[in-house]
Amino acid sequence: ETLKQRLTSGDSVDKIINLTLGYGVVVMTDERGNVIFGHDGSGGQSAIADPTLKTGMAYVTGRLKSISVKGDRENFQYRAAYYRCLERHIRNKRKSKT
């Protein structure tokens, strides 16, 4: 249960999306139900760490977006593609060992 709590501190107002955010790490679950750590950044940027798969991913753009990461379809598409590629790599690695 402790891992499901936000590990953030401080408050700052994101002027782009007009939300009050904290600084720190958010603990959440991914689409597969695994615990991941990360934080949505200013203007649509985000980063996650996946301790189950021992990997991480950052989504950074060259521009600030005026939508929150939760509503950012592009961010979710990149994250989904990242996991598809990673899972394909893991499957191929397992096949080569047999």
N, C-alpha and C positions, 0 to 999 in steps of 0.2 A: 504494500500500500504506500509506503514511503516514496517509492519510485514514481508514483503517479502525481506527485505534488510538483508545482512549479518551483524552480530554484532561481528565482529572480530577485533583484533588489533595485531600489530606486525607482523613480518615475521620470519619464520624459514624454513629451508630447510630440508625436510624429506629425509634422506640419503637412506632409503630403496626404496622408490618409486620415488625419485628424483623430488619432487614437492615442490613449495613454499607454505606454509600454514600459516594461522594466528592462534592466540589463541583466543578463544571465542565461541560464539554460532551461529549456522546457523539456520535460520528460513526457513522451507520448507513445502511442502504438502506431505502427504502420499498417498497410493494407493486409499484411499477412498475420497481424497480431503480435509481432515482435516489438519489444521495447526499443525505442530509438531516442536519442537526445538531439536537441537542436534549438534553433532560434530563428524566427522570422525577423529580417532586418528592415531597415528603412527603404521605402520605395520599391518593395517587391523582392529584395535580396533575401536569401535564406541559406542555412547550412544545417546538415544533419550528420550524426555519427551513429552507425549501426554496430553495436558491440557483438551481436549474434553473428554477423557476417564479417566482422572485423574490417569495416570499410567506412568511408564517409563520402559526402557529396556536398558541394557548394553550388548554388545558383546565383550568379552575379551578372548583371547586365551593364551595359554602357550608358544606361539612362535610368532615371528614377521614374517609377510608375505611380500612377495616382490611384491604384487599387491595392487592396490588402492581398497578402500572399494567399490567404484562404480562398480568394476569388480569382486567383491567377491561373488560368487554364494552361498557359505556357509552362509555368513552373511544374505543375503536376504532370504534364506530358513529358518533360525532361526527366523528372524523377521516375516515372513509369518506364521510360526507355532505358534509363540507367539500370534499374533492377532487372529488366528483361535481359539486357546484355550480361549483367553479372550472373544471373541464373544460368544462361546459356554457357558462359565460361565455366561455371562450377560443374554443370552436366558433362561438358566436353572433357574436363579434367578427370572426372570420375571414370568416364569411358576409357580414357587413355591408360588408366591404372589397371584396368581389367584385361 
